[in-house]
Amino acid sequence: MHSNNTPEEVIIIGGGPAGSASAMNLLRHGFQPVIIEAEHFPRFHIGESLTTECVDALNRLGLDGKLQALAAPQKKGVRIFSHHPENSFYVGAGDAWQVERAPFDNMMLDEAIQRGAKHITGQAVNIERNKGLWHISIQTNKAKALLKSRFVIDATGQQRFTQKQGLWGQLNAGDYAHQMAFFGQFENIKHQDIDMHDTLIFHRKKHEWVWMIPLNEKVTSVGLVVPVEDFKKSKLSMTDFLEDNIRSFSQPLEQRAHNMKRVNDVRAISNYSFSIDEYCRDGLFCVGDSHRFIDPIFSFGVQFSVVEAEYVSKAMLECSQCDESEWSSIHETYMQITTQAQDVIQDMLSYFWKHPWGFANMAHQKYANEFLEIFAGRIYEKEAGKGLTHMRRVLDEQ
Ligand SMILES: Cc1cc2nc3c(=O)[nH]c(=O)nc-3n(C[C@H](O)[C@H](O)[C@H](O)COP(=O)(O)OP(=O)(O)OC[C@H]3O[C@@H](n4cnc5c(N)ncnc54)[C@H](O)[C@@H]3O)c2cc1C
């Protein structure tokens, strides 16, 4: 096993948006991070619709030009079509984008490396703490290696490396843990002029919905989310299940999808909704999906990853400037800020599924400005507004 005796300044496990954005933020604070990424990029990943705050966080990293170069379509808003037309609504998105994740994630990782992050292609397989340092064993295709550092970021997404290594308490099943998503890319989707640049969400019964995200002039990402049981009962292949459901889902969806032609293989993912309560200790921080993922319906996943990357790099800077005995309050602050923001989205989603009409009404009329802000992702270090307070009160009473 190759062992480097000099500790790394920061080890980041995972080179998706959380890992790459953490590296870029840390470089700005004067750290030299090393990113360990198991896969060769570009690699496929689902999650193409970005929020305004997500794009702002990317711009704060100076990535505006790189985003433009991806020639990704602009996202103007989110349009929700309910089975009951009175529950349908629209929320503008400000300045946001839809991105194909393979080139987007590749651009992010490349940029982190160009700016000075070290990069190892390999899989972290073990983590232990010894004499004030985290020891991480890595399996590359050639050999095993051991890296050490005071500071580690777990950015391993749904693979949850440190949680599976037993470093945190139990895994909490999320509210949408029994859902399954099926998705593929399609041509010949008939967008209407009015919603050409929107993320479209179609929902019918509780917890059954479809997304349409235009990726370029020809190709649209289409996904179906339903309870796992529905798929099991159907006895269909994933492809037939997705295509049959899309065709019969609802009239506004059928209008757009009747001539659709699939251009890649259908993929599926389940068990994606979870959280862990504690996700920092002793200079080790989880960022992005590695500690919590609620649900994809309103597209906040990449935002959580890249905004948490800002907070974690500030937290590490503070840790590096004080004694270890003071770290726990820095960990607490990081968890408090990031949990509070995720809770806003969790509560908004609970209300949306329980009271679709009330939600549409608040989004369009009663609390339109507040909803615009929440959908844009302005959910950090803020007092709850009247709309959110109302939603929470109603949820508490039930
Ligand atoms: C069905 C669905 C639809 C979604 N749609 C959207 C959307 O429209 N908009 C949106 O913003 N979000 C969406 N999301 C969420 C979004 O995809 C994620 O939140 C986002 O990718 C999280 O980024 P991350 O960097 O935390 O994790 P990831 O992007 O998953 O990156 C983790 C990286 O870590 C690497 N890794 C894992 N384990 C190891 C290891 N042991 N050693 C080394 N490397 C490792 C992996 O190879 C991977 O590259 C969706 C999610 C789902 C399930």
The ligand as an ORCA input file, in Angstrom:
! r2SCAN-3c Opt
* xyz 0 1
  C     -34.813     11.308     -9.671
  C     -33.983     12.494     -9.270
  C     -34.099     13.683     -9.975
  C     -33.345     14.806     -9.578
  N     -33.521     15.993    -10.223
  C     -32.841     17.097     -9.797
  C     -32.999     18.347    -10.454
  O     -33.737     18.489    -11.435
  N     -32.283     19.414     -9.973
  C     -31.434     19.293     -8.916
  O     -30.821     20.287     -8.504
  N     -31.252     18.112     -8.294
  C     -31.926     17.016     -8.711
  N     -31.709     15.822     -8.096
  C     -30.729     15.739     -7.003
  C     -29.290     15.854     -7.513
  O     -29.047     14.928     -8.513
  C     -28.334     15.634     -6.347
  O     -28.804     16.352     -5.242
  C     -26.909     16.076     -6.654
  O     -26.339     15.344     -7.705
  C     -26.057     15.903     -5.393
  O     -24.724     16.232     -5.656
  P     -23.566     15.568     -4.793
  O     -22.301     16.151     -5.297
  O     -23.930     15.634     -3.366
  O     -23.630     14.003     -5.176
  P     -23.334     13.305     -6.581
  O     -23.660     14.223     -7.690
  O     -24.045     12.004     -6.563
  O     -21.773     13.065     -6.565
  C     -21.185     12.119     -5.694
  C     -19.889     11.625     -6.322
  O     -19.176     10.855     -5.345
  C     -18.558      9.766     -5.977
  N     -18.348      8.738     -4.944
  C     -19.291      8.063     -4.249
  N     -18.725      7.211     -3.374
  C     -17.382      7.362     -3.508
  C     -16.265      6.758     -2.857
  N     -16.411      5.844     -1.872
  N     -15.019      7.136     -3.254
  C     -14.843      8.073     -4.230
  N     -15.887      8.665     -4.880
  C     -17.143      8.321     -4.515
  C     -19.563      9.349     -7.036
  O     -18.922      8.615     -8.084
  C     -20.114     10.708     -7.505
  O     -19.441     11.197     -8.642
  C     -32.448     14.702     -8.479
  C     -32.323     13.491     -7.791
  C     -33.090     12.390     -8.164
  C     -32.966     11.123     -7.382
*
